[in-house]
């Protein structure tokens, strides 16, 4: 229902279409919804797909036009998260980690021909997870979305991956990893409402010494601009102040979103080890998306992506290490049509950093134990 609603509003869904893609593997058959026609949503559809004016969710989907889908393979302890918009969006990326894994990021440079993107994909699975974007591309193509090249459309899908191959899940998937199918399933699950914690790309994530996960947060600025973040927290660094039970992100918490942390009861004990003590190369990362309803140029979006990394550095220590692949995308839906000046851009970037910090806090606080990986709330 949600997928049909979204496709009915797509700028490129101008005629009825029918498509079916089946990918048999242990995730099961994945089918793109068939017979989707451009038409106004029914009352029942509206009930499951709230308008942008609905009550704040404290999710990235509070940004007008943003939808999120998640899919998981419980046996593999891995998953995929996709961020879609009702229309192609301006996007940029900033990579700070020493061991990144990305797809279609060079084309996000402000000087590139393609100025808008159809989707952003976050995936577990390390290099295998890059295939999730192929599933998303197939789903978008069937929906009539993509950059027009004569009679052909090429969906523009950028993405980043995190390393979750050593979390105890069954990765013996043979010749075909599950990520293409998970990408398709994530598209079929798109919604304005979604869970945080052990879901999507965050299912198998580990943050320092505790279970990581998927986290999200949003804020509305006094000028009406909405900013949100979605993060899969899988860092080498620790989200916890050493010698305490307090998250580094405690100071930016809103409305008890990670348990009314409050300040630590003692000063940090810097003599204690924190984070992973024997990290493996390319074995961790924090990846995510920040979004706004503001109208930004690609260069302005690039600045927001850069500023948003401050949220990682405040919520996780150490951050941007040689072992991490820290990557953040910034996207702008342009639903607020007024052009943004430099002072407002600074506010958006600062809000994006705060949302990233809060999203990491929510990811860790919401995570549940997974196998022998302890959770923050229960350790």
C-alpha positions in Angstrom: 0.0 0.0 0.0 2.7 2.5 0.9 4.8 1.6 -2.1 1.8 2.1 -4.4 1.0 5.4 -2.7 4.6 6.6 -3.2 4.8 5.5 -6.8 1.4 7.2 -7.6 3.0 10.5 -6.5 6.2 9.9 -8.4 7.0 12.7 -10.9 7.9 10.0 -13.4 4.9 7.7 -12.9 3.0 9.2 -15.7 1.3 6.1 -17.0 0.2 2.7 -15.8 3.0 0.2 -15.6 3.4 -3.4 -14.7 6.6 -5.1 -13.6 7.6 -8.2 -11.7 11.0 -9.1 -10.5 11.5 -12.4 -8.6 14.8 -13.2 -7.0 14.7 -16.6 -5.3 17.1 -17.0 -2.4 16.7 -17.5 1.3 15.1 -14.0 1.6 12.3 -15.4 -0.5 10.8 -14.2 -3.8 10.8 -10.4 -4.1 8.2 -8.8 -6.3 7.7 -5.2 -7.3 4.0 -4.2 -6.9 2.2 -4.6 -10.2 -0.4 -2.4 -12.0 0.5 0.8 -10.2 -1.5 3.7 -11.7 -1.1 7.4 -11.2 -4.1 8.5 -9.2 -4.9 10.4 -6.0 -4.5 8.3 -2.8 -7.7 6.7 -1.3 -8.6 7.5 2.3 -7.2 4.1 3.4 -3.9 4.9 1.7 -3.8 8.3 3.4 -4.1 6.6 6.7 -0.9 4.6 6.2 1.0 7.4 4.4 0.6 10.5 6.5 1.2 13.9 5.0 4.2 16.1 5.7 2.1 18.2 8.0 1.4 15.2 10.3 2.7 15.0 13.8 6.5 15.0 14.1 8.0 11.5 14.2 11.6 12.4 15.1 12.7 10.6 12.0 14.3 11.7 8.8 10.9 11.2 7.1 9.8 14.4 8.9 11.5 16.1 5.9 8.8 16.6 3.3 8.8 13.9 0.6 11.3 11.5 2.2 10.4 7.8 2.6 12.5 5.0 4.2 12.4 1.3 3.7 14.2 -1.5 5.6 14.8 -5.1 5.0 16.8 -7.7 6.9 18.2 -11.2 6.7 18.0 -12.5 10.2 20.1 -15.5 9.6 22.9 -13.4 8.1 22.5 -10.7 10.8 22.6 -8.1 8.1 20.2 -5.7 6.3 19.6 -2.8 3.9 18.1 0.6 4.3 16.9 2.7 1.4 16.0 6.4 1.3 13.7 7.5 -1.5 12.0 10.7 -2.3 8.8 11.4 -4.3 11.0 13.3 -6.8 14.7 13.2 -7.7 16.7 15.2 -5.2 19.9 17.2 -5.0 22.5 15.2 -3.1 26.1 15.3 -2.0 28.5 13.2 -0.1 31.4 13.6 2.3 33.7 10.6 3.1 35.9 10.9 6.3 36.8 7.4 7.2 40.0 5.6 6.2 38.3 2.5 4.8 35.1 3.5 2.9 32.9 1.4 0.6 30.7 3.4 -1.7 28.8 3.4 -5.0 28.1 6.2 -7.4 29.6 8.9 -5.2 31.9 10.6 -7.8 28.8 11.7 -9.8 27.6 13.7 -6.7 30.4 16.3 -7.2 28.8 19.7 -7.9 30.6 19.8 -11.3 29.0 16.5 -12.6 26.4 16.3 -15.3 23.8 14.6 -13.2 22.5 17.0 -10.6 19.8 14.9 -9.0 19.6 11.4 -7.5 16.8 8.9 -7.2 17.8 7.0 -4.0 20.5 6.5 -1.3 21.2 3.0 -0.1 22.8 2.0 3.2 23.8 -1.6 3.5 25.5 -4.2 5.6 27.6 -6.9 4.0 30.8 -4.9 3.3 31.6 -5.1 -0.5 28.8 -7.7 -1.0 26.3 -5.1 0.2 27.0 -2.7 -2.7 24.8 -5.1 -4.7 21.8 -3.8 -2.8 21.8 -0.7 -5.0 21.2 -2.9 -8.0 17.9 -4.2 -6.5 16.9 -0.6 -5.8 17.8 0.4 -9.4 15.6 -2.4 -10.8 12.7 -1.3 -8.6 13.0 2.3 -9.7 13.4 1.4 -13.3 10.1 -0.6 -13.2 8.5 2.5 -11.7 9.7 4.7 -14.6 12.3 6.6 -12.6 15.7 7.5 -13.7 17.9 9.9 -15.6 16.6 10.1 -19.2 19.0 9.0 -21.9 16.9 9.1 -25.1 14.2 6.4 -24.7 16.0 4.8 -21.7 16.0 5.8 -18.1 18.9 5.1 -15.8 18.1 5.3 -12.1 20.8 7.2 -10.1 21.4 5.3 -6.9 24.3 6.2 -4.6 25.2 4.2 -1.5 27.6 3.2 1.2 28.2 -0.1 3.1 29.3 -1.1 6.6 31.3 -4.2 7.7 29.2 -6.7 9.6 30.7 -9.9 8.3 32.1 -11.0 11.7 29.0 -10.5 13.9 28.2 -14.2 14.1 25.6 -14.3 11.3 25.6 -17.0 8.6 27.4 -15.5 5.7 27.8 -18.7 3.7 25.4 -17.6 1.0 27.3 -19.2 -1.9 27.4 -17.6 -5.3 24.7 -15.1 -4.6 24.7 -12.8 -1.6 21.2 -11.7 -0.5 21.7 -7.9 -0.9 20.1 -7.4 -4.3 17.0 -9.1 -3.0 17.2 -7.1 0.2 17.4 -3.9 -1.8 14.1 -4.8 -3.6 12.4 -5.7 -0.3 13.5 -2.5 1.3 11.9 -0.5 -1.6 8.6 -2.5 -1.2 8.6 -1.6 2.6 9.0 2.2 2.1 7.1 4.2 4.7 7.1 7.5 6.6 7.2 5.5 9.8 9.9 3.0 10.5 11.7 1.3 13.5 15.1 2.2 14.9 17.6 -0.1 16.5 18.1 -3.6 15.2 16.6 -2.9 11.8 17.7 -2.4 8.2 21.4 -1.6 7.7 21.7 -1.5 11.5 20.7 -5.0 12.2 24.2 -6.4 12.5 26.0 -3.2 13.5 28.3 -3.0 16.5 29.3 0.4 18.0 32.5 0.1 20.0 31.9 -2.4 22.7 28.1 -2.6 22.4 25.4 -3.3 19.9 25.0 -0.6 17.3 22.0 -0.1 15.1 19.9 2.2 12.9 19.0 5.6 14.4 17.2 8.7 13.2 16.3 12.2 14.5 14.8 15.4 13.2 14.4 19.1 14.0 12.3 22.0 12.7 14.2 25.3 12.7 12.4 28.6 13.5 12.3 29.5 9.8 10.3 26.4 9.0 13.2 24.4 7.5 13.2 20.8 8.5 16.4 18.8 9.0 16.7 15.1 9.7 19.3 12.4 9.9 19.4 8.6 9.4 22.5 6.7 10.6 23.7 3.1 10.8 26.1 3.1 13.7 28.9 0.5 13.4 31.9 2.4 14.7 35.3 1.3 16.0 35.0 4.1 18.5 32.8 4.0 21.6 29.5 5.9 22.0 29.9 5.6 25.8 31.9 8.0 28.0 34.7 5.8 29.5 34.1 4.9 33.1 30.4 5.8 33.0 27.0 4.5 31.6 26.4 7.8 29.8 26.4 8.3 26.0 28.6 10.9 24.5 25.5 12.3 22.9 23.7 13.0 26.2 23.9 16.8 25.9 21.8 16.9 22.7 19.0 14.5 23.7 15.5 15.7 23.1 12.3 14.4 24.8 14.0 11.4 26.4 14.9 9.8 23.1 17.7 7.9 24.7 16.4 7.4 28.2 16.8 10.9 29.7 20.6 10.4 30.0 21.5 13.6 31.8 25.2 14.4 32.5 27.6 11.7 33.6 27.8 11.3 37.4 31.6 11.2 37.3 34.3 12.7 35.1 35.5 10.4 32.2 38.2 8.0 33.3 40.6 8.5 30.4 42.8 5.7 31.7 40.2 3.1 30.7 40.2 1.6 27.3 37.3 2.5 25.1 36.1 1.4 21.7 37.4 -1.7 20.0 40.9 -2.5 21.3 41.9 -4.7 18.4 40.1 -3.3 15.3 40.5 -5.0 12.0 41.2 -3.0 8.8 37.9 -2.0 7.0 35.9 -3.7 9.8 33.7 -0.8 10.9 32.0 2.4 9.8 29.3 4.9 10.5 27.2 5.6 7.4 24.2 7.8 7.0 22.0 10.4 5.4 21.1 13.9 6.4 18.1 15.6 4.6 16.4 18.9 4.5 13.3 20.3 2.8 15.3 23.4 1.9 16.3 24.3 -1.6 20.0 23.8 -1.9 22.5 23.8 -4.7 24.8 20.7 -5.0 27.7 22.8 -3.6 25.5 23.8 -0.6 24.5 20.2 0.0 28.2 19.3 0.0 28.8 21.9 2.8 26.0 20.3 4.8 27.4 16.8 4.4 30.8 18.1 5.5 29.4 19.9 8.6 27.2 16.9 9.5 30.3 14.8 10.2 30.8 16.8 13.4 27.9 14.8 14.8 29.8 11.6 14.4 32.9 13.1 16.1 30.8 14.2 19.0 28.8 11.0 19.5 31.7 8.4 18.9 35.3 8.5 20.0 37.6 8.0 18.2 35.9 8.9 14.9 37.0 8.9 11.3 39.8 6.4 12.1 41.8 4.4 9.6 39.5 1.4 10.4 36.2 3.3 9.7 34.6 4.1 6.4 32.6 7.1 7.8 30.4 8.4 5.0 27.5 10.9 5.1 25.2 11.9 2.3 23.3 15.1 2.3 20.1 15.6 0.3 17.6 18.4 -0.3 14.1 17.9 -1.5 13.5 21.6 -2.2 9.9 21.5 -0.8 10.7 24.8 0.9 11.3 26.9 -2.3 13.1 29.9 -0.9 16.8 30.1 -1.7 19.1 29.6 1.2 21.7 32.3 2.1 25.0 31.5 3.7 23.9 32.2 7.3 20.9 29.9 6.9 23.2 27.2 5.4 25.3 27.4 8.5 22.2 26.8 10.6 21.2 23.8 8.4 24.7 22.3 8.7 24.7 22.7 12.4 21.3 21.2 12.8 22.4 18.3 10.6 25.4 17.6 12.9 23.1 17.7 15.9 20.7 15.3 14.3 23.5 12.9 13.4 24.7 13.0 17.0 21.2 12.3 18.3 20.6 9.6 15.7 23.7 7.7 16.8 22.5 8.0 20.4 19.1 6.6 19.4 20.7 3.8 17.4 22.7 2.6 20.4 20.0 3.2 23.0 17.3 1.4 20.9 19.5 -1.6 20.0 18.8 -5.0 21.4 21.4 -7.7 22.2 22.3 -9.9 19.2 23.8 -13.2 20.0 26.8 -12.5 22.3 26.9 -8.8 21.4 25.6 -6.9 24.5 23.2 -3.9 24.2 23.8 -0.6 25.9 20.6 -0.8 28.0 21.2 -4.4 29.3 25.0 -4.8 29.6 
